[in-house]
Amino acid sequence: MENRDTDKVGDWGLTEIAAFELDAPDDEQLLQQPQRASAGTPSEQQPGASPARANAQAVESPNACKIYVLDATEVAKAHGLPACDPNEVVVDSKTQIPLLRDHAHDFWHEVSLAPLPHYISANSAPWYTVEALKHSAALVRDPADADVVLVNDYCYKLRWLAYVHAGGWLPSLQTSNDEASAGETLLSIYKHVMAGPLWQRRNGSDFTFFQSHTGFARGAVGGEYESMLCQEFAPALQFVNVRAQRYKCQDYDEINFLIVPGSVHYADMVKYKVAERRKRLQRGLPAHVPPEEMRPTLLFFRGKCTPLKYDWKNNADNLGKLMRFHIVQDIAAAQPEDVTAFCTGDRPEMEAAAAELNGTAPMSPETLHGDQMGAFAHSVFCLMISGDSQTSRRLPEALLGGCIPVFVGPPFHTLPLAEYIDYAGFSVFFNVTRPTWANASQIAWTLDMAKRASHPTDSQFWVPDIPNIQDIVIPIERAADMIGHLRSMPADEKARRQAALRIARSKFFYMPLPHSRGPTGAQVLLQHMCRRAGRDPPAAAAPVQRSLQPKSSL
């Protein structure tokens, strides 16, 4: 595989470099770090050799949490099932979706650029969580000692997902049989796990599963998989990335689910910043952007606004995309000079049409994501609007650029790890009282437990993920009305929110951010598992105290 800068900046050990804002001094160092033989893979290190782990063991609490990793590859080996190697899977650099390496030459000819390692995938959060545990004092080798059993099924689930993407993007490959076989292998592993003594000792209540995709499974095997998640896995803890994914199950217990972020890598932001600084030096300017020049854009949004129907046959609206389309139209009608908000398309002709509507030039796949990273870094506020599902990778990417998230509803974008993150402290929430994208029957503020989601994209379940949202939401009649509120925010208030953002953002990333001393998302998940088991977590990341800013503060 081609040696890329994105591999270099993925080094697990980079924990104390500069901030991501463009006026920070040391990002150039990130691209100068020697690359490990394993392309930044932390599992090369021995957990027992970690100083942090040794120190933690020296002061271990009598109630210290102990977590055992149940590796699906070992279960498969014991029962004669196919082996799995995550390096068989590579990732599209534009979409961050996984595909089998053997299919990559067809896929990249059709879609994108060069492949990236599997751990750059938007679905790689389970891998980082296991890696974090390997360097934690909570890891135990004997399952009999464990308070929590973390099921490491990452490789098998990733391979199944890769076949699903191959069938969707490249139907000529005819991978449906391989897709079904990959799913059947994973289901067989689960059945062997549940038949074993480790599961049966507590009926699975001490187990944890990570569902890193909103609902990719298809066909008969997919139906059996989803049924197993809702029924057999019901006593276990499940990490999921959208609320509707939880409410597909007929029996639901809040304590057994936690909404978590998708996996986003920081490489593109670092590459953008390094390129920008080099350009400034070539023009004879200081490498670092003066604060007064740093964020000329008040509000930024760019994203796909199609298709407007999720199911054309049944006339089912794609509510997230409808929201995007209507909000962009409303803002464009106001013609604010310091706001950049427009739609992009999936195909060249759609991209050209969007460019004509927005008065901009079409963007190629090679520049689209990098330019978006730059826009986040140069904007004060960034819109967070749901898409095909309630979640998106836009939130952690905006936080990388120091851009204050602006959540617009109803319905609202998902708020991962809401128990551990003070969204009110660094975000702004607007409720459009007369939405043009939906009627009242399509919008829910609380869950109706008599109903169940038919699919993770079911917008009836896109309810706010924090209970006190009514205390912080700002009512506006039209989407464009938010511009006046944002423009009138005092400078010290913006600075306070940006400072809170920098403190919170490490929790949105599963790998350590350069410069950050805060807990990663993976570490927060380890702590959550331990708290659920009634044990002391390996490090501090207590539930946050909420910041209830008065609505009049704007």
C-alpha positions in Angstrom: 0.0 0.0 0.0 1.2 3.5 -0.8 2.9 5.3 2.1 0.8 8.3 2.8 0.9 11.3 5.2 -2.3 10.0 6.7 -0.5 6.9 7.9 2.2 9.0 9.5 -0.1 11.2 11.5 -2.0 8.1 12.7 0.9 7.3 15.2 -0.7 6.2 18.5 2.0 7.8 20.6 1.4 11.4 19.5 -0.4 12.9 22.5 1.2 16.3 23.3 1.6 18.3 20.1 0.0 21.6 19.2 -3.7 22.6 19.0 -5.7 22.2 15.8 -6.5 25.9 15.3 -4.4 27.5 12.5 -2.7 29.9 15.0 -1.1 26.9 16.8 2.6 26.4 16.2 3.7 22.8 15.9 1.5 20.8 13.5 4.4 20.6 11.0 6.0 18.2 13.5 3.1 15.7 13.0 4.3 15.0 9.4 7.9 14.6 10.5 7.3 11.8 13.0 9.0 8.5 12.1 6.4 5.9 11.0 6.1 2.7 12.9 6.5 -0.6 11.0 2.8 -1.3 11.8 1.6 2.1 10.3 0.8 3.4 13.8 -0.8 0.3 15.1 -0.6 0.4 18.9 -1.0 -3.4 19.3 2.7 -3.7 18.6 3.3 -2.6 22.1 3.1 -5.0 25.0 0.4 -3.8 27.5 2.6 -4.9 30.4 5.4 -2.6 29.2 3.2 0.5 29.4 4.4 2.9 32.2 0.9 4.3 32.6 -0.4 0.7 33.0 2.4 -0.1 35.5 1.7 3.0 37.6 -2.1 2.3 37.6 -1.5 -1.2 38.8 0.7 0.1 41.6 -2.2 2.1 43.1 -5.0 -0.2 42.1 -8.2 0.1 44.0 -9.7 -3.0 45.7 -12.8 -2.2 43.6 -10.8 -1.8 40.4 -12.6 -2.8 37.2 -11.3 -5.8 35.3 -12.2 -6.2 31.6 -11.6 -9.3 29.5 -11.5 -9.2 25.7 -13.3 -12.2 24.1 -11.7 -12.4 20.6 -14.1 -13.6 17.9 -11.1 -15.0 15.9 -10.2 -17.3 18.8 -13.8 -18.5 19.1 -13.8 -19.1 15.3 -10.6 -21.0 15.5 -11.9 -23.2 18.3 -15.0 -24.2 16.3 -13.5 -24.6 12.8 -14.9 -21.4 11.4 -13.1 -19.1 8.9 -10.3 -16.9 10.2 -10.4 -13.1 9.8 -7.6 -10.5 9.2 -8.7 -6.9 9.4 -5.8 -6.0 7.0 -7.9 -7.7 4.3 -10.1 -4.6 4.4 -9.1 -1.2 3.1 -10.9 2.2 3.2 -12.0 4.7 0.6 -10.3 8.0 1.2 -13.3 10.0 0.2 -16.2 8.2 1.9 -14.3 6.3 4.6 -16.3 3.1 3.9 -14.5 -0.3 4.1 -14.1 -2.6 1.1 -12.1 -5.8 0.6 -8.6 -5.3 -0.7 -9.3 -7.7 -3.6 -12.1 -5.4 -4.8 -10.2 -2.2 -4.3 -9.0 -1.7 -7.9 -12.5 -1.9 -9.2 -13.9 0.3 -6.5 -11.3 3.1 -6.8 -11.6 3.2 -10.5 -15.3 3.9 -10.0 -15.4 6.1 -6.9 -12.3 7.5 -5.4 -8.6 7.7 -4.9 -6.1 5.4 -3.1 -6.9 3.0 -0.3 -6.2 3.7 3.3 -5.8 1.2 6.3 -8.8 -0.4 7.9 -8.4 1.7 11.1 -9.2 4.9 9.1 -12.7 3.6 8.5 -15.8 5.4 9.9 -16.5 2.0 11.5 -13.2 1.4 13.2 -14.2 2.7 16.7 -14.4 -0.9 18.1 -10.8 -1.5 17.1 -9.5 1.6 18.8 -11.5 0.7 22.0 -9.8 -2.7 22.2 -6.5 -1.1 21.6 -7.1 1.4 24.4 -8.0 -1.5 26.7 -4.7 -3.2 25.8 -2.9 -0.2 27.4 -5.2 0.0 30.4 -4.8 -1.3 33.9 -8.3 -2.8 33.5 -7.2 -5.5 31.1 -7.2 -9.1 32.5 -6.1 -12.3 30.8 -8.2 -14.7 32.8 -12.0 -14.4 32.0 -12.7 -15.8 35.5 -11.4 -12.5 36.9 -13.4 -10.2 34.7 -16.2 -7.9 35.7 -16.9 -7.1 32.1 -16.4 -9.1 28.9 -15.8 -7.0 25.8 -16.6 -8.9 22.6 -14.1 -8.1 19.9 -16.0 -9.0 16.7 -14.6 -6.0 14.8 -12.9 -8.0 12.0 -15.8 -10.2 11.2 -18.3 -7.3 11.2 -16.0 -5.2 9.1 -15.5 -7.9 6.5 -19.3 -8.5 6.3 -19.8 -4.7 5.9 -17.2 -4.7 3.1 -19.1 -7.3 1.2 -22.3 -5.3 1.7 -20.6 -2.2 0.2 -19.2 -4.3 -2.7 -22.7 -5.4 -3.5 -24.1 -1.9 -3.3 -21.3 0.0 -5.2 -20.2 -2.7 -7.6 -23.0 -5.1 -8.3 -21.1 -6.6 -11.2 -18.9 -8.4 -8.6 -21.9 -10.6 -7.6 -20.8 -10.8 -4.0 -24.3 -11.7 -2.5 -23.2 -15.3 -1.6 -20.0 -14.0 0.0 -22.0 -11.4 1.9 -24.4 -14.0 3.3 -21.5 -16.3 4.2 -19.7 -13.5 6.1 -22.9 -12.9 8.0 -23.5 -16.5 8.8 -19.9 -16.9 10.1 -20.5 -14.0 12.6 -23.8 -15.4 13.7 -22.2 -18.8 14.3 -19.6 -17.2 16.4 -22.2 -15.4 18.5 -24.1 -18.7 19.0 -21.0 -20.4 20.2 -20.3 -17.5 22.6 -23.9 -17.7 24.1 -23.6 -21.5 24.5 -20.4 -21.1 26.5 -20.0 -20.9 30.3 -18.7 -17.3 30.2 -22.0 -16.1 28.8 -24.1 -18.4 30.9 -22.5 -17.5 34.3 -24.5 -14.1 34.3 -26.8 -14.7 31.2 -24.7 -12.2 29.2 -25.4 -9.2 31.5 -21.6 -8.6 31.9 -21.0 -8.6 28.2 -20.5 -5.6 25.9 -21.0 -5.4 22.1 -20.1 -2.5 19.8 -22.5 -1.8 16.9 -20.6 0.7 14.9 -23.0 1.0 11.9 -26.5 2.2 11.8 -27.9 -1.0 10.3 -26.0 -2.5 7.4 -27.3 -6.1 7.5 -29.5 -7.2 4.6 -31.5 -10.2 3.6 -32.4 -13.2 5.8 -29.1 -13.3 7.5 -29.4 -9.6 8.3 -32.9 -10.2 9.8 -31.5 -12.9 12.1 -28.6 -10.7 13.1 -30.9 -7.8 14.1 -33.2 -10.2 15.9 -30.2 -11.5 17.9 -29.2 -7.9 18.9 -32.7 -7.3 20.2 -33.4 -10.6 21.9 -30.3 -12.7 22.9 -28.1 -9.6 23.4 -30.8 -7.7 25.4 -29.0 -8.3 28.8 -25.7 -7.0 27.5 -24.4 -3.4 27.1 -24.5 -2.2 23.5 -22.6 0.8 22.1 -24.6 2.2 19.1 -24.3 5.4 17.0 -27.9 6.5 16.6 -30.9 6.4 18.9 -33.3 4.7 16.4 -30.9 1.8 16.3 -31.8 1.2 19.9 -35.6 1.5 19.5 -35.8 -1.2 16.8 -36.0 -3.6 19.7 -39.4 -4.5 21.3 -37.8 -4.7 24.8 -35.7 -1.8 25.7 -33.7 -0.8 28.8 -31.9 2.6 28.8 -29.1 1.3 31.0 -28.1 -1.2 28.3 -27.4 1.3 25.5 -25.1 4.2 25.0 -24.9 6.4 21.9 -21.3 6.9 20.8 -19.5 8.8 18.1 -18.5 7.3 14.8 -14.8 7.0 14.1 -13.1 10.1 12.4 -9.4 10.5 11.9 -7.6 13.8 12.2 -5.2 13.4 9.3 -7.0 15.6 6.8 -7.2 18.5 9.2 -3.4 18.3 9.9 -2.6 18.0 6.2 -4.7 21.0 5.4 -3.1 23.1 8.1 0.4 22.2 7.1 -0.4 23.0 3.4 -1.9 26.4 4.5 1.2 27.3 6.5 3.5 26.5 3.6 1.5 28.7 1.3 1.7 31.6 3.7 5.5 31.2 4.0 5.8 31.1 0.2 3.9 34.4 0.1 6.2 35.9 2.7 3.6 35.9 5.4 4.0 34.5 9.0 3.2 30.8 9.2 0.5 31.3 11.8 -2.7 33.0 11.0 -3.4 36.1 13.2 -6.5 35.6 15.3 -8.4 38.5 13.7 -7.9 36.8 10.2 -8.6 33.3 11.3 -12.4 32.9 11.0 -13.8 35.3 8.4 -16.9 33.0 7.9 -19.7 33.4 10.4 -21.6 30.2 9.6 -20.7 27.2 7.4 -22.5 24.2 6.0 -21.8 22.0 3.0 -23.4 18.6 2.5 -25.5 16.4 0.3 -29.2 17.3 0.2 -30.4 14.4 -1.9 -32.2 12.1 -2.3 -35.2 13.9 -0.8 -37.1 10.6 -0.7 -35.8 7.6 1.3 -38.3 5.3 -0.3 -39.8 6.7 -3.6 -42.2 3.7 -4.0 -43.9 4.4 -0.6 -43.4 8.2 -0.9 -41.3 8.2 2.3 -39.4 11.5 2.9 -35.7 11.5 3.7 -36.3 14.0 6.5 -32.6 14.8 7.2 -31.9 15.6 3.5 -35.1 17.6 3.3 -34.0 19.6 6.3 -30.7 20.4 4.7 -32.3 21.4 1.4 -34.9 23.7 3.1 -32.4 25.3 5.6 -29.9 26.0 2.8 -32.6 27.6 0.6 -33.9 29.8 3.5 -30.4 31.0 4.3 -29.6 31.6 0.6 -32.7 33.7 0.3 -31.4 36.0 3.1 -28.1 36.5 1.1 -25.8 37.0 4.1 -22.3 37.8 2.9 -20.5 36.2 5.8 -22.3 32.8 5.6 -21.4 29.8 3.4 -24.2 27.2 3.2 -24.9 25.1 0.1 -25.8 21.6 -1.1 -23.5 19.2 -2.9 -24.4 16.2 -5.0 -23.5 12.5 -5.4 -22.9 12.7 -9.2 -21.1 15.2 -11.4 -24.3 16.6 -12.9 -25.8 17.0 -9.4 -22.6 18.7 -8.3 -22.8 21.1 -11.2 -26.4 21.9 -10.5 -25.6 22.6 -6.9 -22.7 24.8 -7.9 -25.0 26.8 -10.2 -27.6 27.2 -7.5 -24.9 28.3 -5.0 -22.8 30.4 -7.3 -19.7 28.3 -6.7 -17.4 26.1 -8.7 -18.0 22.3 -8.7 -15.5 20.4 -6.5 -13.7 17.2 -7.3 -13.5 14.3 -4.9 -9.8 15.1 -4.5 -10.5 18.5 -3.0 -13.9 18.1 -1.4 -13.0 16.7 2.0 -9.8 18.7 2.4 -11.6 22.0 1.5 -14.3 21.1 4.0 -11.7 20.7 6.7 -10.4 24.2 5.8 -13.8 25.7 5.9 -14.3 24.3 9.5 -11.0 25.9 10.5 -12.0 29.3 9.1 -15.6 29.5 10.4 -16.9 30.6 13.7 -20.1 28.4 13.6 -20.9 25.2 11.7 -24.4 23.8 11.1 -25.1 20.3 12.4 -28.1 18.8 10.5 -29.0 15.1 10.2 -28.6 13.4 6.9 -29.7 9.9 5.8 -29.6 8.9 9.5 -29.6 11.0 12.6 -25.8 11.0 12.9 -22.9 12.2 10.7 -19.2 12.6 10.9 -19.5 16.3 10.5 -19.6 17.0 14.2 -16.2 15.7 15.2 -14.7 17.2 12.1 -16.0 20.6 12.9 -14.7 20.3 16.5 -11.2 19.6 15.0 -11.3 22.9 13.3 -12.5 24.7 16.5 -15.9 25.5 14.9 -18.8 26.0 17.3 -21.5 23.5 16.5 -25.0 24.9 15.7 -27.7 22.2 16.1 -31.0 23.0 14.2 -34.2 21.1 14.7 -36.6 19.5 15.0 -35.5 16.8 14.6 -32.0 17.2 16.0 -28.7 15.6 15.1 -27.6 12.9 17.5 -25.5 13.9 20.5 -23.1 11.1 21.3 -21.9 10.5 24.8 -24.4 13.0 26.1 -23.9 11.7 29.7 -20.2 12.6 29.5 -20.2 15.7 27.3 -21.5 19.2 28.2 -23.0 20.1 24.8 -24.6 23.2 26.3 -21.2 24.6 27.2 -19.9 24.7 23.6 -22.8 24.4 21.2 -25.8 26.5 20.2 -29.3 25.0 19.7 -32.1 26.5 17.5 -35.7 25.2 17.3 -37.5 26.2 14.1 -41.1 26.7 15.2 -42.4 26.7 11.6 -40.3 24.0 9.8 -40.9 23.8 6.1 -39.4 20.3 5.8 -42.0 18.4 7.7 -45.5 18.4 9.2 -46.1 18.0 12.9 -46.8 14.3 12.6 -43.3 13.6 11.4 -41.6 15.3 14.4 -41.1 13.7 17.8 -39.7 15.3 20.9 -40.1 12.3 23.2 -40.2 8.6 22.5 -43.4 6.7 22.2 -42.5 3.3 23.6 -45.6 1.8 21.9 -43.8 2.3 18.6 -40.7 0.7 17.2 -38.4 1.9 14.5 -38.6 0.0 11.3 -35.1 1.1 10.3 -32.3 3.3 11.8 -33.3 6.1 9.5 -36.8 6.3 10.9 -37.1 10.0 11.9 -39.8 9.3 14.5 -36.9 8.3 16.7 -34.7 11.3 16.1 -35.5 12.9 19.5 -33.0 15.1 21.4 -30.4 13.1 23.2 -30.2 15.4 26.2 -33.1 15.8 28.5 -32.7 19.5 29.3 -32.7 20.7 25.7 -35.9 22.8 26.3 -33.8 24.9 28.7 -31.1 25.8 26.2 -32.9 25.8 22.8 -33.5 29.1 21.1 -36.9 29.3 19.3 -36.8 30.9 15.8 -39.6 31.0 13.2 -37.4 30.5 10.2 -34.0 28.9 9.7 -32.4 32.1 8.5 -33.4 33.9 11.7 -30.4 32.1 13.4 -28.0 34.3 11.5 -28.9 37.4 13.5 -28.6 35.5 16.8 -25.2 34.2 15.9 -23.9 37.5 14.6 -24.9 39.3 17.9 -23.1 36.8 20.1 -20.5 38.8 22.2 -16.9 38.0 21.4 -16.2 36.8 25.0 -19.1 34.4 24.7 -17.7 32.9 21.5 -14.3 32.6 23.1 -15.8 30.8 26.1 -17.6 28.3 23.9 -14.5 27.7 21.8 -12.5 27.1 25.0 -15.1 24.6 26.2 -15.0 22.9 22.8 -11.3 22.4 23.0 -11.7 20.7 26.4 -14.5 18.4 25.2 -13.4 17.3 21.7 -10.9 14.6 22.7 -14.0 12.5 23.7 -15.2 12.5 20.1 -12.1 10.7 18.9 -11.0 7.1 19.6 -7.3 7.7 18.9 -5.4 10.2 21.1 -5.5 13.7 19.5 -2.1 15.4 19.2 -1.8 18.1 22.0 -4.7 16.8 24.1 -4.5 15.5 27.6 -8.2 14.8 27.8 -9.7 11.3 27.7 -10.4 9.7 24.3 -13.8 8.3 23.3 -12.3 4.8 23.7 -11.3 5.6 27.3 -14.7 7.0 28.0 -16.3 3.7 26.8 -14.0 1.7 29.1 -15.0 3.9 32.0 -18.7 3.5 31.1 -18.4 -0.3 31.0 -16.8 -0.3 34.5 -19.4 2.1 36.0 -22.2 -0.1 34.7 -20.5 -3.1 36.4 -20.3 -1.1 39.7 -16.6 -1.0 39.6 -14.0 1.8 39.7 -13.0 2.9 36.2 -9.4 2.9 35.2 -9.3 6.7 34.7 -11.5 9.7 35.5 -14.2 10.8 33.1 -17.1 11.4 35.3 -20.5 12.4 34.0 -20.5 16.1 33.4 -22.2 19.0 35.2 -24.5 20.6 32.7 -24.1 24.3 31.6 -27.5 25.8 31.3 -26.9 29.1 29.5 -30.0 31.4 29.5 -31.6 31.7 26.0 -31.1 35.5 26.3 -27.3 35.1 26.4 -27.4 35.6 22.6 
